[in-house]
Amino acid sequence: MPEFPLAAMDRIVRKTGKVRVSRSAALELSSILEGYALELAKEAIKLAEHRGAKTVSEVDVRAAASRVRSSLPR
């Protein structure tokens, strides 16, 4: 079961153009985004722990996003 609702995935795709979105496309987008979110969360936790914090902050998430984004294939 995907973490992100399929209706939300459908809306995200439709925001970029007036197209219909198949259930399998919405499931795949959900799966890909979940994988990205997990990597982002892992990196944000590492950053928070490195600075001795028990709480992940917005700054940790932003820094983690930069690191994860730079490691994505282009």
CHARMM-style PDB file with segment names, atoms N, HN, CA, C and O in Angstrom:
ATOM      1  N   MET     1       0.840  -1.191   0.000  1.00  0.00      PROA
ATOM      2  CA  MET     1       0.000   0.000   0.000  1.00  0.00      PROA
ATOM      3  C   MET     1       0.884   1.253   0.000  1.00  0.00      PROA
ATOM      4  O   MET     1       1.757   1.400   0.855  1.00  0.00      PROA
ATOM      5  N   PRO     2       0.655   2.144  -0.950  1.00  0.00      PROA
ATOM      6  CA  PRO     2       1.488   3.349  -1.027  1.00  0.00      PROA
ATOM      7  C   PRO     2       1.220   4.301   0.133  1.00  0.00      PROA
ATOM      8  O   PRO     2       0.103   4.382   0.645  1.00  0.00      PROA
ATOM      9  N   GLU     3       2.272   5.022   0.539  1.00  0.00      PROA
ATOM     10  HN  GLU     3       3.180   4.955   0.124  1.00  0.00      PROA
ATOM     11  CA  GLU     3       2.140   6.012   1.609  1.00  0.00      PROA
ATOM     12  C   GLU     3       1.424   7.264   1.113  1.00  0.00      PROA
ATOM     13  O   GLU     3       0.668   7.888   1.858  1.00  0.00      PROA
ATOM     14  N   PHE     4       1.661   7.626  -0.132  1.00  0.00      PROA
ATOM     15  HN  PHE     4       2.275   7.119  -0.737  1.00  0.00      PROA
ATOM     16  CA  PHE     4       1.034   8.822  -0.687  1.00  0.00      PROA
ATOM     17  C   PHE     4      -0.263   8.433  -1.383  1.00  0.00      PROA
ATOM     18  O   PHE     4      -0.278   7.487  -2.170  1.00  0.00      PROA
ATOM     19  N   PRO     5      -1.349   9.145  -1.108  1.00  0.00      PROA
ATOM     20  CA  PRO     5      -2.640   8.803  -1.723  1.00  0.00      PROA
ATOM     21  C   PRO     5      -2.585   8.920  -3.252  1.00  0.00      PROA
ATOM     22  O   PRO     5      -1.971   9.838  -3.795  1.00  0.00      PROA
ATOM     23  N   LEU     6      -3.227   7.990  -3.918  1.00  0.00      PROA
ATOM     24  HN  LEU     6      -3.726   7.244  -3.477  1.00  0.00      PROA
ATOM     25  CA  LEU     6      -3.211   7.990  -5.379  1.00  0.00      PROA
ATOM     26  C   LEU     6      -3.915   9.222  -5.940  1.00  0.00      PROA
ATOM     27  O   LEU     6      -3.530   9.723  -6.996  1.00  0.00      PROA
ATOM     28  N   ALA     7      -4.927   9.707  -5.258  1.00  0.00      PROA
ATOM     29  HN  ALA     7      -5.240   9.299  -4.400  1.00  0.00      PROA
ATOM     30  CA  ALA     7      -5.622  10.914  -5.727  1.00  0.00      PROA
ATOM     31  C   ALA     7      -4.659  12.108  -5.743  1.00  0.00      PROA
ATOM     32  O   ALA     7      -4.712  12.943  -6.646  1.00  0.00      PROA
ATOM     33  N   ALA     8      -3.794  12.179  -4.750  1.00  0.00      PROA
ATOM     34  HN  ALA     8      -3.751  11.501  -4.016  1.00  0.00      PROA
ATOM     35  CA  ALA     8      -2.812  13.262  -4.718  1.00  0.00      PROA
ATOM     36  C   ALA     8      -1.828  13.131  -5.872  1.00  0.00      PROA
ATOM     37  O   ALA     8      -1.443  14.132  -6.477  1.00  0.00      PROA
ATOM     38  N   MET     9      -1.419  11.903  -6.182  1.00  0.00      PROA
ATOM     39  HN  MET     9      -1.731  11.090  -5.691  1.00  0.00      PROA
ATOM     40  CA  MET     9      -0.502  11.680  -7.299  1.00  0.00      PROA
ATOM     41  C   MET     9      -1.175  12.096  -8.605  1.00  0.00      PROA
ATOM     42  O   MET     9      -0.547  12.712  -9.467  1.00  0.00      PROA
ATOM     43  N   ASP    10      -2.436  11.760  -8.741  1.00  0.00      PROA
ATOM     44  HN  ASP    10      -2.946  11.260  -8.041  1.00  0.00      PROA
ATOM     45  CA  ASP    10      -3.214  12.129  -9.917  1.00  0.00      PROA
ATOM     46  C   ASP    10      -3.256  13.648 -10.063  1.00  0.00      PROA
ATOM     47  O   ASP    10      -3.040  14.170 -11.156  1.00  0.00      PROA
ATOM     48  N   ARG    11      -3.533  14.361  -8.971  1.00  0.00      PROA
ATOM     49  HN  ARG    11      -3.709  13.937  -8.083  1.00  0.00      PROA
ATOM     50  CA  ARG    11      -3.591  15.828  -9.010  1.00  0.00      PROA
ATOM     51  C   ARG    11      -2.246  16.438  -9.392  1.00  0.00      PROA
ATOM     52  O   ARG    11      -2.193  17.405 -10.151  1.00  0.00      PROA
ATOM     53  N   ILE    12      -1.163  15.875  -8.867  1.00  0.00      PROA
ATOM     54  HN  ILE    12      -1.206  15.089  -8.250  1.00  0.00      PROA
ATOM     55  CA  ILE    12       0.166  16.399  -9.184  1.00  0.00      PROA
ATOM     56  C   ILE    12       0.433  16.302 -10.681  1.00  0.00      PROA
ATOM     57  O   ILE    12       0.909  17.262 -11.288  1.00  0.00      PROA
ATOM     58  N   VAL    13       0.136  15.168 -11.275  1.00  0.00      PROA
ATOM     59  HN  VAL    13      -0.251  14.388 -10.783  1.00  0.00      PROA
ATOM     60  CA  VAL    13       0.370  14.992 -12.716  1.00  0.00      PROA
ATOM     61  C   VAL    13      -0.550  15.916 -13.506  1.00  0.00      PROA
ATOM     62  O   VAL    13      -0.111  16.546 -14.469  1.00  0.00      PROA
ATOM     63  N   ARG    14      -1.827  16.007 -13.111  1.00  0.00      PROA
ATOM     64  HN  ARG    14      -2.183  15.495 -12.329  1.00  0.00      PROA
ATOM     65  CA  ARG    14      -2.771  16.842 -13.858  1.00  0.00      PROA
ATOM     66  C   ARG    14      -2.473  18.330 -13.738  1.00  0.00      PROA
ATOM     67  O   ARG    14      -2.898  19.106 -14.593  1.00  0.00      PROA
ATOM     68  N   LYS    15      -1.749  18.750 -12.694  1.00  0.00      PROA
ATOM     69  HN  LYS    15      -1.404  18.119 -11.999  1.00  0.00      PROA
ATOM     70  CA  LYS    15      -1.377  20.164 -12.570  1.00  0.00      PROA
ATOM     71  C   LYS    15      -0.428  20.595 -13.683  1.00  0.00      PROA
ATOM     72  O   LYS    15      -0.385  21.772 -14.042  1.00  0.00      PROA
ATOM     73  N   THR    16       0.327  19.656 -14.226  1.00  0.00      PROA
ATOM     74  HN  THR    16       0.292  18.700 -13.935  1.00  0.00      PROA
ATOM     75  CA  THR    16       1.299  19.994 -15.262  1.00  0.00      PROA
ATOM     76  C   THR    16       0.701  19.969 -16.663  1.00  0.00      PROA
ATOM     77  O   THR    16       1.322  20.461 -17.605  1.00  0.00      PROA
ATOM     78  N   GLY    17      -0.472  19.415 -16.814  1.00  0.00      PROA
ATOM     79  HN  GLY    17      -0.977  19.015 -16.049  1.00  0.00      PROA
ATOM     80  CA  GLY    17      -1.123  19.372 -18.110  1.00  0.00      PROA
ATOM     81  C   GLY    17      -2.461  18.690 -18.009  1.00  0.00      PROA
ATOM     82  O   GLY    17      -2.702  17.908 -17.089  1.00  0.00      PROA
ATOM     83  N   LYS    18      -3.325  18.980 -18.944  1.00  0.00      PROA
ATOM     84  HN  LYS    18      -3.129  19.615 -19.691  1.00  0.00      PROA
ATOM     85  CA  LYS    18      -4.658  18.392 -18.932  1.00  0.00      PROA
ATOM     86  C   LYS    18      -4.594  16.999 -19.548  1.00  0.00      PROA
ATOM     87  O   LYS    18      -4.844  16.806 -20.738  1.00  0.00      PROA
ATOM     88  N   VAL    19      -4.253  16.040 -18.698  1.00  0.00      PROA
ATOM     89  HN  VAL    19      -4.051  16.196 -17.731  1.00  0.00      PROA
ATOM     90  CA  VAL    19      -4.147  14.652 -19.150  1.00  0.00      PROA
ATOM     91  C   VAL    19      -4.870  13.743 -18.169  1.00  0.00      PROA
ATOM     92  O   VAL    19      -5.146  14.120 -17.029  1.00  0.00      PROA
ATOM     93  N   ARG    20      -5.162  12.571 -18.626  1.00  0.00      PROA
ATOM     94  HN  ARG    20      -4.938  12.266 -19.551  1.00  0.00      PROA
ATOM     95  CA  ARG    20      -5.691  11.553 -17.722  1.00  0.00      PROA
ATOM     96  C   ARG    20      -4.514  10.779 -17.172  1.00  0.00      PROA
ATOM     97  O   ARG    20      -3.482  10.638 -17.829  1.00  0.00      PROA
ATOM     98  N   VAL    21      -4.680  10.273 -15.949  1.00  0.00      PROA
ATOM     99  HN  VAL    21      -5.518  10.387 -15.416  1.00  0.00      PROA
ATOM    100  CA  VAL    21      -3.590   9.567 -15.282  1.00  0.00      PROA
ATOM    101  C   VAL    21      -4.059   8.164 -14.936  1.00  0.00      PROA
ATOM    102  O   VAL    21      -5.071   7.986 -14.258  1.00  0.00      PROA
ATOM    103  N   SER    22      -3.312   7.165 -15.411  1.00  0.00      PROA
ATOM    104  HN  SER    22      -2.490   7.310 -15.962  1.00  0.00      PROA
ATOM    105  CA  SER    22      -3.684   5.788 -15.112  1.00  0.00      PROA
ATOM    106  C   SER    22      -3.370   5.460 -13.660  1.00  0.00      PROA
ATOM    107  O   SER    22      -2.522   6.101 -13.039  1.00  0.00      PROA
ATOM    108  N   ARG    23      -4.049   4.470 -13.133  1.00  0.00      PROA
ATOM    109  HN  ARG    23      -4.738   3.949 -13.638  1.00  0.00      PROA
ATOM    110  CA  ARG    23      -3.809   4.027 -11.757  1.00  0.00      PROA
ATOM    111  C   ARG    23      -2.367   3.560 -11.605  1.00  0.00      PROA
ATOM    112  O   ARG    23      -1.725   3.838 -10.592  1.00  0.00      PROA
ATOM    113  N   SER    24      -1.857   2.852 -12.609  1.00  0.00      PROA
ATOM    114  HN  SER    24      -2.378   2.626 -13.432  1.00  0.00      PROA
ATOM    115  CA  SER    24      -0.482   2.354 -12.522  1.00  0.00      PROA
ATOM    116  C   SER    24       0.527   3.504 -12.523  1.00  0.00      PROA
ATOM    117  O   SER    24       1.562   3.414 -11.863  1.00  0.00      PROA
ATOM    118  N   ALA    25       0.239   4.583 -13.255  1.00  0.00      PROA
ATOM    119  HN  ALA    25      -0.602   4.656 -13.791  1.00  0.00      PROA
ATOM    120  CA  ALA    25       1.129   5.746 -13.250  1.00  0.00      PROA
ATOM    121  C   ALA    25       1.120   6.417 -11.880  1.00  0.00      PROA
ATOM    122  O   ALA    25       2.169   6.809 -11.370  1.00  0.00      PROA
ATOM    123  N   ALA    26      -0.061   6.548 -11.289  1.00  0.00      PROA
ATOM    124  HN  ALA    26      -0.913   6.230 -11.704  1.00  0.00      PROA
ATOM    125  CA  ALA    26      -0.170   7.146  -9.958  1.00  0.00      PROA
ATOM    126  C   ALA    26       0.553   6.282  -8.925  1.00  0.00      PROA
ATOM    127  O   ALA    26       1.214   6.812  -8.031  1.00  0.00      PROA
ATOM    128  N   LEU    27       0.435   4.961  -9.039  1.00  0.00      PROA
ATOM    129  HN  LEU    27      -0.101   4.531  -9.765  1.00  0.00      PROA
ATOM    130  CA  LEU    27       1.139   4.053  -8.126  1.00  0.00      PROA
ATOM    131  C   LEU    27       2.650   4.178  -8.274  1.00  0.00      PROA
ATOM    132  O   LEU    27       3.374   4.206  -7.279  1.00  0.00      PROA
ATOM    133  N   GLU    28       3.123   4.253  -9.510  1.00  0.00      PROA
ATOM    134  HN  GLU    28       2.535   4.231 -10.318  1.00  0.00      PROA
ATOM    135  CA  GLU    28       4.563   4.370  -9.757  1.00  0.00      PROA
ATOM    136  C   GLU    28       5.109   5.685  -9.221  1.00  0.00      PROA
ATOM    137  O   GLU    28       6.174   5.708  -8.604  1.00  0.00      PROA
ATOM    138  N   LEU    29       4.392   6.778  -9.450  1.00  0.00      PROA
ATOM    139  HN  LEU    29       3.527   6.759  -9.952  1.00  0.00      PROA
ATOM    140  CA  LEU    29       4.822   8.072  -8.926  1.00  0.00      PROA
ATOM    141  C   LEU    29       4.869   8.033  -7.401  1.00  0.00      PROA
ATOM    142  O   LEU    29       5.807   8.546  -6.791  1.00  0.00      PROA
ATOM    143  N   SER    30       3.867   7.432  -6.795  1.00  0.00      PROA
ATOM    144  HN  SER    30       3.104   7.015  -7.290  1.00  0.00      PROA
ATOM    145  CA  SER    30       3.831   7.297  -5.341  1.00  0.00      PROA
ATOM    146  C   SER    30       5.026   6.509  -4.836  1.00  0.00      PROA
ATOM    147  O   SER    30       5.638   6.884  -3.836  1.00  0.00      PROA
ATOM    148  N   SER    31       5.361   5.436  -5.506  1.00  0.00      PROA
ATOM    149  HN  SER    31       4.864   5.131  -6.318  1.00  0.00      PROA
ATOM    150  CA  SER    31       6.489   4.592  -5.114  1.00  0.00      PROA
ATOM    151  C   SER    31       7.812   5.346  -5.226  1.00  0.00      PROA
ATOM    152  O   SER    31       8.654   5.269  -4.331  1.00  0.00      PROA
ATOM    153  N   ILE    32       7.990   6.070  -6.321  1.00  0.00      PROA
ATOM    154  HN  ILE    32       7.306   6.132  -7.048  1.00  0.00      PROA
ATOM    155  CA  ILE    32       9.220   6.834  -6.537  1.00  0.00      PROA
ATOM    156  C   ILE    32       9.353   7.934  -5.493  1.00  0.00      PROA
ATOM    157  O   ILE    32      10.429   8.125  -4.926  1.00  0.00      PROA
ATOM    158  N   LEU    33       8.276   8.655  -5.237  1.00  0.00      PROA
ATOM    159  HN  LEU    33       7.402   8.500  -5.697  1.00  0.00      PROA
ATOM    160  CA  LEU    33       8.317   9.727  -4.243  1.00  0.00      PROA
ATOM    161  C   LEU    33       8.550   9.189  -2.839  1.00  0.00      PROA
ATOM    162  O   LEU    33       9.229   9.823  -2.031  1.00  0.00      PROA
ATOM    163  N   GLU    34       7.989   8.023  -2.547  1.00  0.00      PROA
ATOM    164  HN  GLU    34       7.437   7.508  -3.203  1.00  0.00      PROA
ATOM    165  CA  GLU    34       8.221   7.415  -1.237  1.00  0.00      PROA
ATOM    166  C   GLU    34       9.696   7.057  -1.061  1.00  0.00      PROA
ATOM    167  O   GLU    34      10.261   7.270   0.012  1.00  0.00      PROA
ATOM    168  N   GLY    35      10.315   6.522  -2.093  1.00  0.00      PROA
ATOM    169  HN  GLY    35       9.857   6.349  -2.964  1.00  0.00      PROA
ATOM    170  CA  GLY    35      11.737   6.199  -2.034  1.00  0.00      PROA
ATOM    171  C   GLY    35      12.578   7.445  -1.812  1.00  0.00      PROA
ATOM    172  O   GLY    35      13.514   7.440  -1.013  1.00  0.00      PROA
ATOM    173  N   TYR    36      12.236   8.526  -2.533  1.00  0.00      PROA
ATOM    174  HN  TYR    36      11.476   8.530  -3.183  1.00  0.00      PROA
ATOM    175  CA  TYR    36      12.942   9.794  -2.367  1.00  0.00      PROA
ATOM    176  C   TYR    36      12.749  10.320  -0.948  1.00  0.00      PROA
ATOM    177  O   TYR    36      13.707  10.767  -0.317  1.00  0.00      PROA
ATOM    178  N   ALA    37      11.513  10.270  -0.440  1.00  0.00      PROA
ATOM    179  HN  ALA    37      10.734   9.907  -0.953  1.00  0.00      PROA
ATOM    180  CA  ALA    37      11.214  10.767   0.905  1.00  0.00      PROA
ATOM    181  C   ALA    37      11.964   9.982   1.977  1.00  0.00      PROA
ATOM    182  O   ALA    37      12.418  10.561   2.963  1.00  0.00      PROA
ATOM    183  N   LEU    38      12.095   8.684   1.796  1.00  0.00      PROA
ATOM    184  HN  LEU    38      11.725   8.213   0.995  1.00  0.00      PROA
ATOM    185  CA  LEU    38      12.833   7.871   2.771  1.00  0.00      PROA
ATOM    186  C   LEU    38      14.311   8.243   2.798  1.00  0.00      PROA
ATOM    187  O   LEU    38      14.907   8.360   3.869  1.00  0.00      PROA
ATOM    188  N   GLU    39      14.902   8.428   1.621  1.00  0.00      PROA
ATOM    189  HN  GLU    39      14.419   8.333   0.751  1.00  0.00      PROA
ATOM    190  CA  GLU    39      16.305   8.835   1.552  1.00  0.00      PROA
ATOM    191  C   GLU    39      16.496  10.216   2.169  1.00  0.00      PROA
ATOM    192  O   GLU    39      17.468  10.461   2.883  1.00  0.00      PROA
ATOM    193  N   LEU    40      15.572  11.100   1.889  1.00  0.00      PROA
ATOM    194  HN  LEU    40      14.782  10.901   1.309  1.00  0.00      PROA
ATOM    195  CA  LEU    40      15.623  12.448   2.445  1.00  0.00      PROA
ATOM    196  C   LEU    40      15.525  12.408   3.969  1.00  0.00      PROA
ATOM    197  O   LEU    40      16.277  13.097   4.659  1.00  0.00      PROA
ATOM    198  N   ALA    41      14.607  11.609   4.490  1.00  0.00      PROA
ATOM    199  HN  ALA    41      13.997  11.050   3.929  1.00  0.00      PROA
ATOM    200  CA  ALA    41      14.436  11.494   5.936  1.00  0.00      PROA
ATOM    201  C   ALA    41      15.685  10.918   6.598  1.00  0.00      PROA
ATOM    202  O   ALA    41      16.111  11.400   7.648  1.00  0.00      PROA
ATOM    203  N   LYS    42      16.274   9.889   5.989  1.00  0.00      PROA
ATOM    204  HN  LYS    42      15.928   9.497   5.137  1.00  0.00      PROA
ATOM    205  CA  LYS    42      17.498   9.291   6.544  1.00  0.00      PROA
ATOM    206  C   LYS    42      18.614  10.330   6.638  1.00  0.00      PROA
ATOM    207  O   LYS    42      19.313  10.418   7.647  1.00  0.00      PROA
ATOM    208  N   GLU    43      18.769  11.113   5.575  1.00  0.00      PROA
ATOM    209  HN  GLU    43      18.201  11.041   4.755  1.00  0.00      PROA
ATOM    210  CA  GLU    43      19.822  12.120   5.550  1.00  0.00      PROA
ATOM    211  C   GLU    43      19.530  13.224   6.566  1.00  0.00      PROA
ATOM    212  O   GLU    43      20.448  13.701   7.233  1.00  0.00      PROA
ATOM    213  N   ALA    44      18.285  13.633   6.692  1.00  0.00      PROA
ATOM    214  HN  ALA    44      17.539  13.246   6.150  1.00  0.00      PROA
ATOM    215  CA  ALA    44      17.918  14.674   7.656  1.00  0.00      PROA
ATOM    216  C   ALA    44      18.174  14.197   9.087  1.00  0.00      PROA
ATOM    217  O   ALA    44      18.614  14.978   9.931  1.00  0.00      PROA
ATOM    218  N   ILE    45      17.905  12.934   9.358  1.00  0.00      PROA
ATOM    219  HN  ILE    45      17.548  12.300   8.672  1.00  0.00      PROA
ATOM    220  CA  ILE    45      18.161  12.378  10.687  1.00  0.00      PROA
ATOM    221  C   ILE    45      19.662  12.386  10.976  1.00  0.00      PROA
ATOM    222  O   ILE    45      20.080  12.741  12.078  1.00  0.00      PROA
ATOM    223  N   LYS    46      20.470  11.995   9.993  1.00  0.00      PROA
ATOM    224  HN  LYS    46      20.131  11.706   9.097  1.00  0.00      PROA
ATOM    225  CA  LYS    46      21.929  12.018  10.167  1.00  0.00      PROA
ATOM    226  C   LYS    46      22.413  13.429  10.507  1.00  0.00      PROA
ATOM    227  O   LYS    46      23.244  13.610  11.396  1.00  0.00      PROA
ATOM    228  N   LEU    47      21.890  14.414   9.798  1.00  0.00      PROA
ATOM    229  HN  LEU    47      21.215  14.266   9.075  1.00  0.00      PROA
ATOM    230  CA  LEU    47      22.299  15.796  10.026  1.00  0.00      PROA
ATOM    231  C   LEU    47      21.885  16.276  11.417  1.00  0.00      PROA
ATOM    232  O   LEU    47      22.660  16.947  12.098  1.00  0.00      PROA
ATOM    233  N   ALA    48      20.682  15.938  11.834  1.00  0.00      PROA
ATOM    234  HN  ALA    48      20.053  15.392  11.281  1.00  0.00      PROA
ATOM    235  CA  ALA    48      20.215  16.328  13.168  1.00  0.00      PROA
ATOM    236  C   ALA    48      21.071  15.670  14.244  1.00  0.00      PROA
ATOM    237  O   ALA    48      21.447  16.320  15.220  1.00  0.00      PROA
ATOM    238  N   GLU    49      21.382  14.387  14.075  1.00  0.00      PROA
ATOM    239  HN  GLU    49      21.077  13.860  13.282  1.00  0.00      PROA
ATOM    240  CA  GLU    49      22.206  13.675  15.041  1.00  0.00      PROA
ATOM    241  C   GLU    49      23.617  14.261  15.087  1.00  0.00      PROA
ATOM    242  O   GLU    49      24.232  14.343  16.151  1.00  0.00      PROA
ATOM    243  N   HSD    50      24.118  14.665  13.928  1.00  0.00      PROA
ATOM    244  HN  HSD    50      23.619  14.599  13.064  1.00  0.00      PROA
ATOM    245  CA  HSD    50      25.466  15.232  13.859  1.00  0.00      PROA
ATOM    246  C   HSD    50      25.571  16.521  14.685  1.00  0.00      PROA
ATOM    247  O   HSD    50      26.603  16.793  15.298  1.00  0.00      PROA
ATOM    248  N   ARG    51      24.490  17.308  14.691  1.00  0.00      PROA
ATOM    249  HN  ARG    51      23.652  17.087  14.193  1.00  0.00      PROA
ATOM    250  CA  ARG    51      24.532  18.543  15.473  1.00  0.00      PROA
ATOM    251  C   ARG    51      24.034  18.320  16.897  1.00  0.00      PROA
ATOM    252  O   ARG    51      23.860  19.280  17.647  1.00  0.00      PROA
ATOM    253  N   GLY    52      23.802  17.063  17.276  1.00  0.00      PROA
ATOM    254  HN  GLY    52      23.944  16.283  16.666  1.00  0.00      PROA
ATOM    255  CA  GLY    52      23.437  16.734  18.650  1.00  0.00      PROA
ATOM    256  C   GLY    52      21.982  16.965  18.985  1.00  0.00      PROA
ATOM    257  O   GLY    52      21.619  17.020  20.160  1.00  0.00      PROA
ATOM    258  N   ALA    53      21.145  17.099  17.978  1.00  0.00      PROA
ATOM    259  HN  ALA    53      21.440  17.054  17.024  1.00  0.00      PROA
ATOM    260  CA  ALA    53      19.725  17.353  18.205  1.00  0.00      PROA
ATOM    261  C   ALA    53      18.926  16.054  18.213  1.00  0.00      PROA
ATOM    262  O   ALA    53      19.300  15.077  17.564  1.00  0.00      PROA
ATOM    263  N   LYS    54      17.843  16.056  18.943  1.00  0.00      PROA
ATOM    264  HN  LYS    54      17.539  16.849  19.471  1.00  0.00      PROA
ATOM    265  CA  LYS    54      16.929  14.915  18.950  1.00  0.00      PROA
ATOM    266  C   LYS    54      15.744  15.147  18.011  1.00  0.00      PROA
ATOM    267  O   LYS    54      14.974  14.233  17.715  1.00  0.00      PROA
ATOM    268  N   THR    55      15.622  16.386  17.554  1.00  0.00      PROA
ATOM    269  HN  THR    55      16.247  17.128  17.794  1.00  0.00      PROA
ATOM    270  CA  THR    55      14.514  16.764  16.681  1.00  0.00      PROA
ATOM    271  C   THR    55      15.052  17.174  15.318  1.00  0.00      PROA
ATOM    272  O   THR    55      15.983  17.975  15.228  1.00  0.00      PROA
ATOM    273  N   VAL    56      14.475  16.634  14.273  1.00  0.00      PROA
ATOM    274  HN  VAL    56      13.719  15.984  14.347  1.00  0.00      PROA
ATOM    275  CA  VAL    56      14.833  17.021  12.912  1.00  0.00      PROA
ATOM    276  C   VAL    56      14.181  18.373  12.632  1.00  0.00      PROA
ATOM    277  O   VAL    56      12.977  18.545  12.823  1.00  0.00      PROA
ATOM    278  N   SER    57      14.984  19.321  12.180  1.00  0.00      PROA
ATOM    279  HN  SER    57      15.962  19.182  12.024  1.00  0.00      PROA
ATOM    280  CA  SER    57      14.473  20.673  11.923  1.00  0.00      PROA
ATOM    281  C   SER    57      14.278  20.908  10.430  1.00  0.00      PROA
ATOM    282  O   SER    57      14.678  20.100   9.592  1.00  0.00      PROA
ATOM    283  N   GLU    58      13.654  22.033  10.127  1.00  0.00      PROA
ATOM    284  HN  GLU    58      13.328  22.689  10.808  1.00  0.00      PROA
ATOM    285  CA  GLU    58      13.472  22.442   8.731  1.00  0.00      PROA
ATOM    286  C   GLU    58      14.828  22.594   8.045  1.00  0.00      PROA
ATOM    287  O   GLU    58      14.982  22.244   6.875  1.00  0.00      PROA
ATOM    288  N   VAL    59      15.799  23.114   8.772  1.00  0.00      PROA
ATOM    289  HN  VAL    59      15.674  23.398   9.723  1.00  0.00      PROA
ATOM    290  CA  VAL    59      17.148  23.296   8.229  1.00  0.00      PROA
ATOM    291  C   VAL    59      17.752  21.945   7.858  1.00  0.00      PROA
ATOM    292  O   VAL    59      18.407  21.820   6.823  1.00  0.00      PROA
ATOM    293  N   ASP    60      17.536  20.936   8.698  1.00  0.00      PROA
ATOM    294  HN  ASP    60      17.004  21.037   9.539  1.00  0.00      PROA
ATOM    295  CA  ASP    60      18.038  19.587   8.408  1.00  0.00      PROA
ATOM    296  C   ASP    60      17.412  19.048   7.127  1.00  0.00      PROA
ATOM    297  O   ASP    60      18.096  18.462   6.288  1.00  0.00      PROA
ATOM    298  N   VAL    61      16.112  19.252   6.988  1.00  0.00      PROA
ATOM    299  HN  VAL    61      15.557  19.727   7.669  1.00  0.00      PROA
ATOM    300  CA  VAL    61      15.400  18.748   5.804  1.00  0.00      PROA
ATOM    301  C   VAL    61      15.889  19.461   4.549  1.00  0.00      PROA
ATOM    302  O   VAL    61      16.106  18.823   3.518  1.00  0.00      PROA
ATOM    303  N   ARG    62      16.064  20.781   4.629  1.00  0.00      PROA
ATOM    304  HN  ARG    62      15.888  21.299   5.466  1.00  0.00      PROA
ATOM    305  CA  ARG    62      16.545  21.528   3.457  1.00  0.00      PROA
ATOM    306  C   ARG    62      17.956  21.097   3.067  1.00  0.00      PROA
ATOM    307  O   ARG    62      18.249  20.917   1.885  1.00  0.00      PROA
ATOM    308  N   ALA    63      18.825  20.933   4.056  1.00  0.00      PROA
ATOM    309  HN  ALA    63      18.587  21.080   5.016  1.00  0.00      PROA
ATOM    310  CA  ALA    63      20.198  20.493   3.769  1.00  0.00      PROA
ATOM    311  C   ALA    63      20.201  19.080   3.201  1.00  0.00      PROA
ATOM    312  O   ALA    63      20.954  18.780   2.275  1.00  0.00      PROA
ATOM    313  N   ALA    64      19.362  18.219   3.755  1.00  0.00      PROA
ATOM    314  HN  ALA    64      18.750  18.463   4.507  1.00  0.00      PROA
ATOM    315  CA  ALA    64      19.266  16.844   3.260  1.00  0.00      PROA
ATOM    316  C   ALA    64      18.754  16.828   1.824  1.00  0.00      PROA
ATOM    317  O   ALA    64      19.216  16.031   1.008  1.00  0.00      PROA
ATOM    318  N   ALA    65      17.807  17.702   1.515  1.00  0.00      PROA
ATOM    319  HN  ALA    65      17.432  18.349   2.178  1.00  0.00      PROA
ATOM    320  CA  ALA    65      17.265  17.765   0.149  1.00  0.00      PROA
ATOM    321  C   ALA    65      18.356  18.135  -0.837  1.00  0.00      PROA
ATOM    322  O   ALA    65      18.417  17.585  -1.937  1.00  0.00      PROA
ATOM    323  N   SER    66      19.221  19.068  -0.449  1.00  0.00      PROA
ATOM    324  HN  SER    66      19.172  19.515   0.444  1.00  0.00      PROA
ATOM    325  CA  SER    66      20.335  19.447  -1.328  1.00  0.00      PROA
ATOM    326  C   SER    66      21.273  18.278  -1.567  1.00  0.00      PROA
ATOM    327  O   SER    66      21.712  18.043  -2.693  1.00  0.00      PROA
ATOM    328  N   ARG    67      21.577  17.552  -0.511  1.00  0.00      PROA
ATOM    329  HN  ARG    67      21.220  17.743   0.404  1.00  0.00      PROA
ATOM    330  CA  ARG    67      22.475  16.403  -0.636  1.00  0.00      PROA
ATOM    331  C   ARG    67      21.863  15.277  -1.459  1.00  0.00      PROA
ATOM    332  O   ARG    67      22.529  14.697  -2.316  1.00  0.00      PROA
ATOM    333  N   VAL    68      20.599  14.971  -1.201  1.00  0.00      PROA
ATOM    334  HN  VAL    68      20.057  15.443  -0.505  1.00  0.00      PROA
ATOM    335  CA  VAL    68      19.940  13.876  -1.910  1.00  0.00      PROA
ATOM    336  C   VAL    68      19.755  14.251  -3.377  1.00  0.00      PROA
ATOM    337  O   VAL    68      19.969  13.421  -4.261  1.00  0.00      PROA
ATOM    338  N   ARG    69      19.361  15.491  -3.640  1.00  0.00      PROA
ATOM    339  HN  ARG    69      19.188  16.165  -2.923  1.00  0.00      PROA
ATOM    340  CA  ARG    69      19.170  15.946  -5.012  1.00  0.00      PROA
ATOM    341  C   ARG    69      20.447  15.845  -5.829  1.00  0.00      PROA
ATOM    342  O   ARG    69      20.424  15.460  -6.998  1.00  0.00      PROA
ATOM    343  N   SER    70      21.565  16.196  -5.198  1.00  0.00      PROA
ATOM    344  HN  SER    70      21.584  16.508  -4.248  1.00  0.00      PROA
ATOM    345  CA  SER    70      22.832  16.150  -5.936  1.00  0.00      PROA
ATOM    346  C   SER    70      23.291  14.723  -6.224  1.00  0.00      PROA
ATOM    347  O   SER    70      24.139  14.514  -7.091  1.00  0.00      PROA
ATOM    348  N   SER    71      22.746  13.748  -5.516  1.00  0.00      PROA
ATOM    349  HN  SER    71      22.057  13.918  -4.812  1.00  0.00      PROA
ATOM    350  CA  SER    71      23.139  12.359  -5.742  1.00  0.00      PROA
ATOM    351  C   SER    71      22.194  11.626  -6.706  1.00  0.00      PROA
ATOM    352  O   SER    71      22.433  10.467  -7.046  1.00  0.00      PROA
ATOM    353  N   LEU    72      21.113  12.306  -7.148  1.00  0.00      PROA
ATOM    354  HN  LEU    72      20.919  13.247  -6.872  1.00  0.00      PROA
ATOM    355  CA  LEU    72      20.171  11.670  -8.073  1.00  0.00      PROA
ATOM    356  C   LEU    72      20.782  11.588  -9.466  1.00  0.00      PROA
ATOM    357  O   LEU    72      21.518  12.482  -9.882  1.00  0.00      PROA
ATOM    358  N   PRO    73      20.474  10.510 -10.183  1.00  0.00      PROA
ATOM    359  CA  PRO    73      20.965  10.411 -11.572  1.00  0.00      PROA
ATOM    360  C   PRO    73      20.243  11.450 -12.442  1.00  0.00      PROA
ATOM    361  O   PRO    73      19.080  11.772 -12.203  1.00  0.00      PROA
ATOM    362  N   ARG    74      20.931  11.951 -13.423  1.00  0.00      PROA
ATOM    363  HN  ARG    74      21.876  11.689 -13.618  1.00  0.00      PROA
ATOM    364  CA  ARG    74      20.328  12.965 -14.313  1.00  0.00      PROA
ATOM    365  C   ARG    74      20.028  12.399 -15.656  1.00  0.00      PROA
ATOM    366  OT1 ARG    74      19.521  13.108 -16.526  1.00  0.00      PROA
TER     367      ARG     74
END
